[in-house]
Amino acid sequence: MRVPVPLINAFKDEFEVSLTDFLYQNKLIPEMDSLKSRRYLTRSVVPHVETLSMLFNRIIEDDTSPDRASSTRAKAAQLKAIDEEAYWSEGGNPQNRRLAYLLSFMPGNLFRVASVWAELHRLGFKWPFPVEQDFRGLEWGAGTASGACGIFAGEKYAPLGLPGNGSFALIEQSKAALAIGAKWFEHYTGYSARPFHRRVDLTKDWLPKNAPKFHLFVMSYFLNESDANADTLAQNLIQSCERHLEEEGLVIIVEPALKLQSRKLLEFRQTLLSNPRFHDNSLKVLLPCLGHQACGALVKEDDWCHEEVSWWRPNYMRELDTLTGLDRKSLAFSYLVIQKTKRSMEEILPLLAGPSSERYRLVSPSRALSKKTSEFFICGQDGKRRARFLSPSKAEMPDRGDILQNVSLHGEPASSQIEKGDMISVEGDHEK
Ligand SMILES: C[S@@+](CC[C@H](N)C(=O)[O-])C[C@H]1O[C@@H](n2cnc3c(N)ncnc32)[C@H](O)[C@@H]1O
C-alpha cells in the first residue's frame, strides 16, 4: 500500500517526542531519556515485548507443525489468556506490561489504521458529513486507543475532511489499559475521549439500545480475539450498524496479517455479503476489494490476503527490534472498510475510473522480470490471477496494494498478460 511520505516520516522524531512526554508525565518511565537507555529497555520493556509478541503471533499459526494437537492446545491457552485480560495485567509488573504495549505495539497499529485512512484519501474519499457537525467515533477493544489515534494521524497527513470538533468513545474490557488509552488519545490528538469500561459480549447486541449513533467505528486487532463464529459476528456487526451507525458512516477493521487470522477476516467479509440484512441496510464493502465479488483468496485453502506498509520507525523501536529480534521496518495487516451508503463505488471513491470489471488490485509483491516488466497476483471481479505487466516507466512499476484500472488482459488466469492498465498515483491524481 502506498502511504504519503509525510505520514511515513511522522514517526521518526515528532512521534517519539510526544510519546516520551506522555510517558514521563504519567510516570510510566522514570526519566525523560529512559527510552534512550539500552539498559532500561532491556530490563523493563524487552521481556514484556517478547511475551506479548508470542501471544499475538499465536503458535497455532505454524500449522505445518507435525504436532497439530499440541498446537491447538497452545491456541486455546492463548485465547483464554486474552479472555482473562492477562496480557494487560500479568507478568509481575503490570505497569511495565502496559508500557511495553504502548511502546512496541500501539505505534504500529496506529500507523496501520492511518494507512487505511490514507488509502481512502488516495482514492478521493471525502468525509461525508458537514464539517460544522461534531463527529462521533467509536473504537471497539480500544486498549491504548491505537485505532482512534490512527484516524487522527491519517487525517493530519492524508485528510478526508474530518471536522475539527468531535470525540471518540473508547470501549475496553481492561480498566487499566482504558485509563492510559483515554489519556494517550487526548494527549496525542487534542480531541476528547469518552472511555467506557466494559466487556462487549460479541454474541449479543454490542451496544445498549439507547446508545447514540456514530459516524465512525474502528476495530484494530479486536475481532480476532473473539472465538464467536463468523455468522454471529456478522449478524451483530450488521445490527450495530443498523442501530448505531449514521447513514454514510464508516467502519474500519484492521486485523493481523497472519494466515489464520487473515482468513478469518476474509470469511467474515463473505458472511457479511451473504447476509441479506447487510444489503437491506445499504452496507457496502469499499476496501480493499472495491466491490462485492467472491473473495479470490478464499478459493484456495492455504491462501490469504494482506497489505504491507513501510514507515520510519521511532528510534527507540529500532533499538527494541534489535534487542528482541523483531523486525517492524514494514508492517503487515489485513483490513476491511465498510460504508453505510446508497451511493455507487465510483461516487464514493472518485479516483476509480472505467468499468469495475477492468479494475484489479495487486495482492502480492511485484517481482521484477526485467527493468520494466513485473509479475504479480491481481484480484478483481473475476477472482485472483497471476499477471505480467510492462510498465510505461520504471518509476511506475506497480506493487502490492496498487490498483490498475481500464485493464485489458489476455492469456490464461494462471498467467495473464496485462496489455494496458492505468495506475492511481501515490497521492491520488486529484492532488496533481
Ligand atoms: C490486541 S488489543 C488491540 C488494542 C488496540 N485496539 C490496538 O490496536 O492496539 C485488543 C484489545 O481488545 C480488548 N478486548 C478484547 N475483547 C474485548 C471485548 N469483548 N470487549 C471489550 N474489550 C475487548 C482487549 O482487552 C485489548 O485491549
The ligand as an SDF file (V2000), in Angstrom:
LIG
                    3D

 27 29  0  0  0  0  0  0  0  0999 V2000
   -4.7680   -6.5500   20.6460 C   0  0  0  0  0  0  0  0  0  0  0  0
   -5.5550   -5.3850   21.6160 S   0  0  0  0  0  0  0  0  0  0  0  0
   -5.7520   -4.0600   20.4800 C   0  0  0  0  0  0  0  0  0  0  0  0
   -5.8380   -2.7580   21.1970 C   0  0  0  0  0  0  0  0  0  0  0  0
   -5.9160   -1.5730   20.2430 C   0  0  0  0  0  0  0  0  0  0  0  0
   -7.1720   -1.5540   19.5440 N   0  0  0  0  0  0  0  0  0  0  0  0
   -4.7570   -1.6150   19.2980 C   0  0  0  0  0  0  0  0  0  0  0  0
   -4.9730   -1.7160   18.0920 O   0  0  0  0  0  0  0  0  0  0  0  0
   -3.6360   -1.5070   19.7610 O   0  0  0  0  0  0  0  0  0  0  0  0
   -7.2250   -5.9530   21.7560 C   0  0  0  0  0  0  0  0  0  0  0  0
   -7.9780   -5.1920   22.8160 C   0  0  0  0  0  0  0  0  0  0  0  0
   -9.3520   -5.5620   22.7840 O   0  0  0  0  0  0  0  0  0  0  0  0
   -9.7950   -5.7270   24.1300 C   0  0  0  0  0  0  0  0  0  0  0  0
  -10.9340   -6.6360   24.0410 N   0  0  0  0  0  0  0  0  0  0  0  0
  -10.9300   -7.9020   23.5240 C   0  0  0  0  0  0  0  0  0  0  0  0
  -12.1540   -8.4150   23.5710 N   0  0  0  0  0  0  0  0  0  0  0  0
  -12.9550   -7.4800   24.1370 C   0  0  0  0  0  0  0  0  0  0  0  0
  -14.3460   -7.4230   24.4420 C   0  0  0  0  0  0  0  0  0  0  0  0
  -15.1380   -8.4470   24.1610 N   0  0  0  0  0  0  0  0  0  0  0  0
  -14.8250   -6.3010   25.0000 N   0  0  0  0  0  0  0  0  0  0  0  0
  -14.0220   -5.2430   25.2700 C   0  0  0  0  0  0  0  0  0  0  0  0
  -12.6940   -5.2440   25.0030 N   0  0  0  0  0  0  0  0  0  0  0  0
  -12.1760   -6.3450   24.4410 C   0  0  0  0  0  0  0  0  0  0  0  0
   -8.5930   -6.2990   24.8400 C   0  0  0  0  0  0  0  0  0  0  0  0
   -8.6580   -6.0990   26.2380 O   0  0  0  0  0  0  0  0  0  0  0  0
   -7.4840   -5.4890   24.2010 C   0  0  0  0  0  0  0  0  0  0  0  0
   -7.2660   -4.2810   24.8610 O   0  0  0  0  0  0  0  0  0  0  0  0
  1  2  1  0
  2  3  1  0
  2 10  1  0
  3  4  1  0
  4  5  1  0
  5  6  1  0
  5  7  1  0
  7  8  2  0
  7  9  1  0
 10 11  1  0
 11 12  1  0
 11 26  1  0
 12 13  1  0
 13 14  1  0
 13 24  1  0
 14 15  1  0
 14 23  1  0
 15 16  2  0
 16 17  1  0
 17 18  1  0
 17 23  2  0
 18 19  1  0
 18 20  2  0
 20 21  1  0
 21 22  2  0
 22 23  1  0
 24 25  1  0
 24 26  1  0
 26 27  1  0
M  CHG  2   2   1   9  -1
M  END
$$$$
